[in-house]
Amino acid sequence: MKTQTSVPTTKVARASQFVKAGMKVGGNYIKHYSKKLLDPDLSKEELHKDNAADIYDALSELKGSALKMAQMLSMDRGLLPVAYTDKFTMAQYSAPPLSGPLVVKTFRTYFGKSPSELFDKFGMDAVNAASIGQVHQAWKDGKKLAVKVQYPGVADAVSSDLKIAKPLAVRLLNLNERDIDRYMGEVESKLLEETDYGLELRRSIEISEACAHIPNLVFPKYYPDLSSKRILTMDWLDGLHLKEFLKTNPSQEVRDRIGQALWDFYDFQIHTLRQVHADPHPGNFLMRADGTMGVIDFGCVKVIPDFYYDNYFRLINPDTIEDDVLTEQIFDNLEFLTPQDSPKDRAFFSDLFKQMIRMLGEPFAVDHFDFGDDDYFNKVYAFAEGLAHVEELKSSKVARGSQDGLYVNRTYYGLYAMLNELKARVVTNKPEWLRSKKTADCPEL
C-alpha cells in the first residue's frame, strides 16, 4: 500500500484539498451530463463512483476529522449511494498509512526516543490505518503489542476542517445547513476527544474493567508508560473484522454468541455506566471462531446526561407511546416538538416520531429478537429514506431532537447494523422498567 510522507497541517494546505475535491466533483458532473446528452438513459452510478473516489482520495491525504466524517457516513445505509458507502468504508481501517520517518518523528516528539529504543521490536509498516491514527505491531518483554500513532496535525485541525467541509457536505448529501449547524458542536467536541489519547487511555481502562464480567468479551491491557497524548499502547488482540469473519462461514451458534456479547456490552454501558463506546463500526471489533470478540478503540465515548437518559429510554417502553399526554411531554423535553409549533405541526410531528420510535423500539418490545430479519431492516431503511422527502421536515424552521441524541442514536444504528450483518438472534436484556406490562413476548427461538 502507498504510504504518505507528509500530512497537510496548515489551514491553507488543508483548505486547498477540499477545494481540489470540490473541483473534481464539479468536473465529474460536467462529464456525466455531457454523456447524458448522448445517452438520456444513463444512470448516475458512474458519477457516484467517480465522486466517491475523488472525495475519498482527498480526505485520505488530510486524515483526521474529514476522514472520520466519511467513516461515520459509511455506516448510514440509505443516506449515501452505495458507491459512497463502499468507498468510505475503507476509512474504517484501510486509509493510506504514514511513512516510517513520520512515525519516528512522532515518537521523538512525545518520548524523546525512537520506537526501537522503547520496544524490543517495532514493525515500521502500519498494519491498520484509519481516520485519526494508524496501528503498528510491537514486542516488549515477550508480549505482542498494538501501538496506535496519531497522524500529525489532526488534533489542531478539527475545528477548521469541519467549517471547510460543511459546504461540501451540504452539496453532496443535500443536507439542511441549519441541521448541520445544530449538531456541529457535538460532533466537534467528540472529534476533539478522539484526538486526546490520554483521555482515551483512561476511558479504555475504566470501561474495559467495568465490562470484564460480560461473557465472550475480551479487552486488551493498556500500558500508560508506553502511551502519551498522541500514542497509545495496548496488548495485541487476534481476530477478524466483521466482513472477513463472515467469509469464514461461522455457524449460527457462533454468530448468536457474538451478537449476544455485543448486545450485552451496550446494554451494560448505557443502562449501568451511563457512558457508551459510541463508535460501533466493524473496525473496532475483532471476532473469533470460538464466539469470543475483542473490543478496541474507546476514543469516542458518549457520556449520557441523566435528563436525556430518563426521557429517551422512557419512550422505549412500549407502554409510554400509548399515553399521548406523557409522550408529547417527553417529545417537548427531547426537543422533538418546539414552542414555535402550531397545533397542526404538533400533531403531525408527534405522529411521525411515534412511528419512528415504535419501529426502532421493536427489539426492546420482546425478550428475543432475530436481527437477521431483513424485512425489519428494509422497513427501517425505507422509513429513513422517506423522511428525506417529508416536506414538513424540509421546510421546518427549526432542527428537531436533542444534541445528546446524535451519538446515542448513532450507537444504536451501528449496533443494529452489525447485528443484522451477523444475522444474530439475541436475548434483548434490558432494565426491568423498560419492559412493557402489556406486550407478551414472542415465542422462544
Secondary structure as a PSIPRED ss2 file (coil, helix, strand):
# PSIPRED VFORMAT (PSIPRED V4.0)

   1 M C   1.000  0.000  0.000
   2 K C   1.000  0.000  0.000
   3 T C   1.000  0.000  0.000
   4 Q E   0.000  0.000  1.000
   5 T C   1.000  0.000  0.000
   6 S C   1.000  0.000  0.000
   7 V C   1.000  0.000  0.000
   8 P C   1.000  0.000  0.000
   9 T C   1.000  0.000  0.000
  10 T C   1.000  0.000  0.000
  11 K H   0.000  1.000  0.000
  12 V H   0.000  1.000  0.000
  13 A H   0.000  1.000  0.000
  14 R H   0.000  1.000  0.000
  15 A H   0.000  1.000  0.000
  16 S H   0.000  1.000  0.000
  17 Q H   0.000  1.000  0.000
  18 F H   0.000  1.000  0.000
  19 V H   0.000  1.000  0.000
  20 K H   0.000  1.000  0.000
  21 A H   0.000  1.000  0.000
  22 G H   0.000  1.000  0.000
  23 M H   0.000  1.000  0.000
  24 K H   0.000  1.000  0.000
  25 V H   0.000  1.000  0.000
  26 G H   0.000  1.000  0.000
  27 G H   0.000  1.000  0.000
  28 N H   0.000  1.000  0.000
  29 Y H   0.000  1.000  0.000
  30 I H   0.000  1.000  0.000
  31 K H   0.000  1.000  0.000
  32 H H   0.000  1.000  0.000
  33 Y H   0.000  1.000  0.000
  34 S H   0.000  1.000  0.000
  35 K H   0.000  1.000  0.000
  36 K H   0.000  1.000  0.000
  37 L H   0.000  1.000  0.000
  38 L H   0.000  1.000  0.000
  39 D C   1.000  0.000  0.000
  40 P C   1.000  0.000  0.000
  41 D C   1.000  0.000  0.000
  42 L C   1.000  0.000  0.000
  43 S C   1.000  0.000  0.000
  44 K C   1.000  0.000  0.000
  45 E H   0.000  1.000  0.000
  46 E H   0.000  1.000  0.000
  47 L H   0.000  1.000  0.000
  48 H H   0.000  1.000  0.000
  49 K H   0.000  1.000  0.000
  50 D H   0.000  1.000  0.000
  51 N H   0.000  1.000  0.000
  52 A H   0.000  1.000  0.000
  53 A H   0.000  1.000  0.000
  54 D H   0.000  1.000  0.000
  55 I H   0.000  1.000  0.000
  56 Y H   0.000  1.000  0.000
  57 D H   0.000  1.000  0.000
  58 A H   0.000  1.000  0.000
  59 L H   0.000  1.000  0.000
  60 S H   0.000  1.000  0.000
  61 E H   0.000  1.000  0.000
  62 L H   0.000  1.000  0.000
  63 K C   1.000  0.000  0.000
  64 G H   0.000  1.000  0.000
  65 S H   0.000  1.000  0.000
  66 A H   0.000  1.000  0.000
  67 L H   0.000  1.000  0.000
  68 K H   0.000  1.000  0.000
  69 M H   0.000  1.000  0.000
  70 A H   0.000  1.000  0.000
  71 Q H   0.000  1.000  0.000
  72 M H   0.000  1.000  0.000
  73 L H   0.000  1.000  0.000
  74 S H   0.000  1.000  0.000
  75 M C   1.000  0.000  0.000
  76 D C   1.000  0.000  0.000
  77 R E   0.000  0.000  1.000
  78 G C   1.000  0.000  0.000
  79 L C   1.000  0.000  0.000
  80 L E   0.000  0.000  1.000
  81 P C   1.000  0.000  0.000
  82 V H   0.000  1.000  0.000
  83 A H   0.000  1.000  0.000
  84 Y H   0.000  1.000  0.000
  85 T H   0.000  1.000  0.000
  86 D H   0.000  1.000  0.000
  87 K H   0.000  1.000  0.000
  88 F H   0.000  1.000  0.000
  89 T H   0.000  1.000  0.000
  90 M H   0.000  1.000  0.000
  91 A H   0.000  1.000  0.000
  92 Q H   0.000  1.000  0.000
  93 Y C   1.000  0.000  0.000
  94 S E   0.000  0.000  1.000
  95 A C   1.000  0.000  0.000
  96 P C   1.000  0.000  0.000
  97 P C   1.000  0.000  0.000
  98 L E   0.000  0.000  1.000
  99 S C   1.000  0.000  0.000
 100 G H   0.000  1.000  0.000
 101 P H   0.000  1.000  0.000
 102 L H   0.000  1.000  0.000
 103 V H   0.000  1.000  0.000
 104 V H   0.000  1.000  0.000
 105 K H   0.000  1.000  0.000
 106 T H   0.000  1.000  0.000
 107 F H   0.000  1.000  0.000
 108 R H   0.000  1.000  0.000
 109 T H   0.000  1.000  0.000
 110 Y H   0.000  1.000  0.000
 111 F H   0.000  1.000  0.000
 112 G C   1.000  0.000  0.000
 113 K C   1.000  0.000  0.000
 114 S C   1.000  0.000  0.000
 115 P H   0.000  1.000  0.000
 116 S H   0.000  1.000  0.000
 117 E H   0.000  1.000  0.000
 118 L H   0.000  1.000  0.000
 119 F C   1.000  0.000  0.000
 120 D C   1.000  0.000  0.000
 121 K E   0.000  0.000  1.000
 122 F E   0.000  0.000  1.000
 123 G C   1.000  0.000  0.000
 124 M C   1.000  0.000  0.000
 125 D C   1.000  0.000  0.000
 126 A C   1.000  0.000  0.000
 127 V C   1.000  0.000  0.000
 128 N E   0.000  0.000  1.000
 129 A E   0.000  0.000  1.000
 130 A C   1.000  0.000  0.000
 131 S C   1.000  0.000  0.000
 132 I C   1.000  0.000  0.000
 133 G E   0.000  0.000  1.000
 134 Q E   0.000  0.000  1.000
 135 V E   0.000  0.000  1.000
 136 H E   0.000  0.000  1.000
 137 Q E   0.000  0.000  1.000
 138 A E   0.000  0.000  1.000
 139 W E   0.000  0.000  1.000
 140 K E   0.000  0.000  1.000
 141 D C   1.000  0.000  0.000
 142 G C   1.000  0.000  0.000
 143 K E   0.000  0.000  1.000
 144 K E   0.000  0.000  1.000
 145 L E   0.000  0.000  1.000
 146 A E   0.000  0.000  1.000
 147 V E   0.000  0.000  1.000
 148 K E   0.000  0.000  1.000
 149 V E   0.000  0.000  1.000
 150 Q E   0.000  0.000  1.000
 151 Y C   1.000  0.000  0.000
 152 P C   1.000  0.000  0.000
 153 G C   1.000  0.000  0.000
 154 V H   0.000  1.000  0.000
 155 A H   0.000  1.000  0.000
 156 D H   0.000  1.000  0.000
 157 A H   0.000  1.000  0.000
 158 V H   0.000  1.000  0.000
 159 S H   0.000  1.000  0.000
 160 S H   0.000  1.000  0.000
 161 D H   0.000  1.000  0.000
 162 L H   0.000  1.000  0.000
 163 K H   0.000  1.000  0.000
 164 I H   0.000  1.000  0.000
 165 A H   0.000  1.000  0.000
 166 K H   0.000  1.000  0.000
 167 P H   0.000  1.000  0.000
 168 L H   0.000  1.000  0.000
 169 A H   0.000  1.000  0.000
 170 V H   0.000  1.000  0.000
 171 R H   0.000  1.000  0.000
 172 L H   0.000  1.000  0.000
 173 L H   0.000  1.000  0.000
 174 N C   1.000  0.000  0.000
 175 L C   1.000  0.000  0.000
 176 N C   1.000  0.000  0.000
 177 E H   0.000  1.000  0.000
 178 R H   0.000  1.000  0.000
 179 D H   0.000  1.000  0.000
 180 I H   0.000  1.000  0.000
 181 D H   0.000  1.000  0.000
 182 R H   0.000  1.000  0.000
 183 Y H   0.000  1.000  0.000
 184 M H   0.000  1.000  0.000
 185 G H   0.000  1.000  0.000
 186 E H   0.000  1.000  0.000
 187 V H   0.000  1.000  0.000
 188 E H   0.000  1.000  0.000
 189 S H   0.000  1.000  0.000
 190 K H   0.000  1.000  0.000
 191 L H   0.000  1.000  0.000
 192 L H   0.000  1.000  0.000
 193 E H   0.000  1.000  0.000
 194 E H   0.000  1.000  0.000
 195 T C   1.000  0.000  0.000
 196 D C   1.000  0.000  0.000
 197 Y H   0.000  1.000  0.000
 198 G H   0.000  1.000  0.000
 199 L H   0.000  1.000  0.000
 200 E H   0.000  1.000  0.000
 201 L H   0.000  1.000  0.000
 202 R H   0.000  1.000  0.000
 203 R H   0.000  1.000  0.000
 204 S H   0.000  1.000  0.000
 205 I H   0.000  1.000  0.000
 206 E H   0.000  1.000  0.000
 207 I H   0.000  1.000  0.000
 208 S H   0.000  1.000  0.000
 209 E H   0.000  1.000  0.000
 210 A H   0.000  1.000  0.000
 211 C C   1.000  0.000  0.000
 212 A C   1.000  0.000  0.000
 213 H C   1.000  0.000  0.000
 214 I C   1.000  0.000  0.000
 215 P C   1.000  0.000  0.000
 216 N C   1.000  0.000  0.000
 217 L E   0.000  0.000  1.000
 218 V E   0.000  0.000  1.000
 219 F C   1.000  0.000  0.000
 220 P C   1.000  0.000  0.000
 221 K C   1.000  0.000  0.000
 222 Y E   0.000  0.000  1.000
 223 Y C   1.000  0.000  0.000
 224 P H   0.000  1.000  0.000
 225 D H   0.000  1.000  0.000
 226 L H   0.000  1.000  0.000
 227 S C   1.000  0.000  0.000
 228 S C   1.000  0.000  0.000
 229 K C   1.000  0.000  0.000
 230 R C   1.000  0.000  0.000
 231 I E   0.000  0.000  1.000
 232 L E   0.000  0.000  1.000
 233 T E   0.000  0.000  1.000
 234 M E   0.000  0.000  1.000
 235 D E   0.000  0.000  1.000
 236 W C   1.000  0.000  0.000
 237 L C   1.000  0.000  0.000
 238 D C   1.000  0.000  0.000
 239 G C   1.000  0.000  0.000
 240 L E   0.000  0.000  1.000
 241 H C   1.000  0.000  0.000
 242 L H   0.000  1.000  0.000
 243 K H   0.000  1.000  0.000
 244 E H   0.000  1.000  0.000
 245 F H   0.000  1.000  0.000
 246 L H   0.000  1.000  0.000
 247 K C   1.000  0.000  0.000
 248 T C   1.000  0.000  0.000
 249 N C   1.000  0.000  0.000
 250 P C   1.000  0.000  0.000
 251 S C   1.000  0.000  0.000
 252 Q H   0.000  1.000  0.000
 253 E H   0.000  1.000  0.000
 254 V H   0.000  1.000  0.000
 255 R H   0.000  1.000  0.000
 256 D H   0.000  1.000  0.000
 257 R H   0.000  1.000  0.000
 258 I H   0.000  1.000  0.000
 259 G H   0.000  1.000  0.000
 260 Q H   0.000  1.000  0.000
 261 A H   0.000  1.000  0.000
 262 L H   0.000  1.000  0.000
 263 W H   0.000  1.000  0.000
 264 D H   0.000  1.000  0.000
 265 F H   0.000  1.000  0.000
 266 Y H   0.000  1.000  0.000
 267 D H   0.000  1.000  0.000
 268 F H   0.000  1.000  0.000
 269 Q H   0.000  1.000  0.000
 270 I H   0.000  1.000  0.000
 271 H H   0.000  1.000  0.000
 272 T H   0.000  1.000  0.000
 273 L H   0.000  1.000  0.000
 274 R C   1.000  0.000  0.000
 275 Q E   0.000  0.000  1.000
 276 V E   0.000  0.000  1.000
 277 H E   0.000  0.000  1.000
 278 A C   1.000  0.000  0.000
 279 D C   1.000  0.000  0.000
 280 P C   1.000  0.000  0.000
 281 H C   1.000  0.000  0.000
 282 P H   0.000  1.000  0.000
 283 G H   0.000  1.000  0.000
 284 N H   0.000  1.000  0.000
 285 F E   0.000  0.000  1.000
 286 L E   0.000  0.000  1.000
 287 M E   0.000  0.000  1.000
 288 R C   1.000  0.000  0.000
 289 A C   1.000  0.000  0.000
 290 D C   1.000  0.000  0.000
 291 G C   1.000  0.000  0.000
 292 T C   1.000  0.000  0.000
 293 M E   0.000  0.000  1.000
 294 G E   0.000  0.000  1.000
 295 V E   0.000  0.000  1.000
 296 I C   1.000  0.000  0.000
 297 D C   1.000  0.000  0.000
 298 F C   1.000  0.000  0.000
 299 G C   1.000  0.000  0.000
 300 C C   1.000  0.000  0.000
 301 V E   0.000  0.000  1.000
 302 K E   0.000  0.000  1.000
 303 V E   0.000  0.000  1.000
 304 I C   1.000  0.000  0.000
 305 P C   1.000  0.000  0.000
 306 D H   0.000  1.000  0.000
 307 F H   0.000  1.000  0.000
 308 Y H   0.000  1.000  0.000
 309 Y H   0.000  1.000  0.000
 310 D H   0.000  1.000  0.000
 311 N H   0.000  1.000  0.000
 312 Y H   0.000  1.000  0.000
 313 F H   0.000  1.000  0.000
 314 R H   0.000  1.000  0.000
 315 L H   0.000  1.000  0.000
 316 I H   0.000  1.000  0.000
 317 N C   1.000  0.000  0.000
 318 P C   1.000  0.000  0.000
 319 D C   1.000  0.000  0.000
 320 T H   0.000  1.000  0.000
 321 I H   0.000  1.000  0.000
 322 E H   0.000  1.000  0.000
 323 D C   1.000  0.000  0.000
 324 D H   0.000  1.000  0.000
 325 V H   0.000  1.000  0.000
 326 L H   0.000  1.000  0.000
 327 T H   0.000  1.000  0.000
 328 E H   0.000  1.000  0.000
 329 Q H   0.000  1.000  0.000
 330 I H   0.000  1.000  0.000
 331 F H   0.000  1.000  0.000
 332 D H   0.000  1.000  0.000
 333 N H   0.000  1.000  0.000
 334 L C   1.000  0.000  0.000
 335 E C   1.000  0.000  0.000
 336 F C   1.000  0.000  0.000
 337 L C   1.000  0.000  0.000
 338 T C   1.000  0.000  0.000
 339 P C   1.000  0.000  0.000
 340 Q C   1.000  0.000  0.000
 341 D C   1.000  0.000  0.000
 342 S C   1.000  0.000  0.000
 343 P H   0.000  1.000  0.000
 344 K H   0.000  1.000  0.000
 345 D H   0.000  1.000  0.000
 346 R H   0.000  1.000  0.000
 347 A H   0.000  1.000  0.000
 348 F H   0.000  1.000  0.000
 349 F H   0.000  1.000  0.000
 350 S H   0.000  1.000  0.000
 351 D H   0.000  1.000  0.000
 352 L H   0.000  1.000  0.000
 353 F H   0.000  1.000  0.000
 354 K H   0.000  1.000  0.000
 355 Q H   0.000  1.000  0.000
 356 M H   0.000  1.000  0.000
 357 I H   0.000  1.000  0.000
 358 R H   0.000  1.000  0.000
 359 M H   0.000  1.000  0.000
 360 L H   0.000  1.000  0.000
 361 G C   1.000  0.000  0.000
 362 E H   0.000  1.000  0.000
 363 P H   0.000  1.000  0.000
 364 F H   0.000  1.000  0.000
 365 A H   0.000  1.000  0.000
 366 V C   1.000  0.000  0.000
 367 D C   1.000  0.000  0.000
 368 H E   0.000  0.000  1.000
 369 F E   0.000  0.000  1.000
 370 D E   0.000  0.000  1.000
 371 F C   1.000  0.000  0.000
 372 G C   1.000  0.000  0.000
 373 D C   1.000  0.000  0.000
 374 D H   0.000  1.000  0.000
 375 D H   0.000  1.000  0.000
 376 Y H   0.000  1.000  0.000
 377 F H   0.000  1.000  0.000
 378 N H   0.000  1.000  0.000
 379 K H   0.000  1.000  0.000
 380 V H   0.000  1.000  0.000
 381 Y H   0.000  1.000  0.000
 382 A H   0.000  1.000  0.000
 383 F H   0.000  1.000  0.000
 384 A H   0.000  1.000  0.000
 385 E H   0.000  1.000  0.000
 386 G H   0.000  1.000  0.000
 387 L H   0.000  1.000  0.000
 388 A C   1.000  0.000  0.000
 389 H C   1.000  0.000  0.000
 390 V C   1.000  0.000  0.000
 391 E H   0.000  1.000  0.000
 392 E H   0.000  1.000  0.000
 393 L H   0.000  1.000  0.000
 394 K H   0.000  1.000  0.000
 395 S H   0.000  1.000  0.000
 396 S C   1.000  0.000  0.000
 397 K C   1.000  0.000  0.000
 398 V C   1.000  0.000  0.000
 399 A C   1.000  0.000  0.000
 400 R C   1.000  0.000  0.000
 401 G C   1.000  0.000  0.000
 402 S C   1.000  0.000  0.000
 403 Q C   1.000  0.000  0.000
 404 D C   1.000  0.000  0.000
 405 G H   0.000  1.000  0.000
 406 L H   0.000  1.000  0.000
 407 Y H   0.000  1.000  0.000
 408 V H   0.000  1.000  0.000
 409 N H   0.000  1.000  0.000
 410 R H   0.000  1.000  0.000
 411 T H   0.000  1.000  0.000
 412 Y H   0.000  1.000  0.000
 413 Y H   0.000  1.000  0.000
 414 G H   0.000  1.000  0.000
 415 L H   0.000  1.000  0.000
 416 Y H   0.000  1.000  0.000
 417 A H   0.000  1.000  0.000
 418 M H   0.000  1.000  0.000
 419 L H   0.000  1.000  0.000
 420 N H   0.000  1.000  0.000
 421 E H   0.000  1.000  0.000
 422 L H   0.000  1.000  0.000
 423 K C   1.000  0.000  0.000
 424 A C   1.000  0.000  0.000
 425 R E   0.000  0.000  1.000
 426 V E   0.000  0.000  1.000
 427 V E   0.000  0.000  1.000
 428 T C   1.000  0.000  0.000
 429 N C   1.000  0.000  0.000
 430 K C   1.000  0.000  0.000
 431 P C   1.000  0.000  0.000
 432 E H   0.000  1.000  0.000
 433 W H   0.000  1.000  0.000
 434 L H   0.000  1.000  0.000
 435 R C   1.000  0.000  0.000
 436 S C   1.000  0.000  0.000
 437 K C   1.000  0.000  0.000
 438 K C   1.000  0.000  0.000
 439 T C   1.000  0.000  0.000
 440 A C   1.000  0.000  0.000
 441 D C   1.000  0.000  0.000
 442 C C   1.000  0.000  0.000
 443 P C   1.000  0.000  0.000
 444 E C   1.000  0.000  0.000
 445 L C   1.000  0.000  0.000
